[in-house]
Structure formats: structure tokens, C-alpha cells
Amino acid sequence: MIDGYSGKILEIKNELHRSSHEQVLNIFKKVHDGTFAGFPTRILYLLIGITPLMLLATGFFMYGYRRPGTLKSPMVAHNTVTHHLNLPPVDRVAGN
């Protein structure tokens, strides 16, 4: 480690003799950055990270272009059933 003001060497670390704490932190950093297995891992992390955005976008797309009439209120659905059974329509659904 070098002092930023004076330029003096403060500490020299031997990478071969690191503490177990430093080794674990180094492994965690590599997993966090996606560099533990090279470039393919970074591509995999990118795809996994983009997946929720794609699911959100396709969900909005499917919601916006759904078939007309698929989301009916209970009142409309009830009157549709009573129409097919030749019953008179009602103003309210029972239980509401």
C-alpha cells in the first residue's frame, strides 16, 4: 500500500500468504463481479440481470394486447350467464 500524499510504501502484501479472511473476501468479490470464471460468467450475469426487465416488458405487452372481453367485471359476467340461460338480467350480483 502506498501513501497518497508522500508516496512512501506503507505495506507490502504477499499474495501467497493472505489470511483466510482476505481469501474469503477475494472470492466474494470475484463472485460479485462475475469474474471468477472469466468472460462467459459475465455474459451469464448480464442475461440473468436482464431477465426481470424482459418479463416486465412482455407482461405489459400481453396485458395491453389481450383479447377483448377477457377481463370482465363480475356484473357483466353474471349477466352474460343469465342471458345464455334465458333469465332476466339483474342490477347487482348476489353477495356484493
Secondary structure, DSSP 4 states (H G I P E B T S, - for coil): -B-TTT--B-----GGG--HHHHHHHHHHHHHHT-TT-HHHHHHHHHHHHHHHHHHHHHHHHHHTPPTTSS--HHHHHHHHHHHTT----SS-TT-
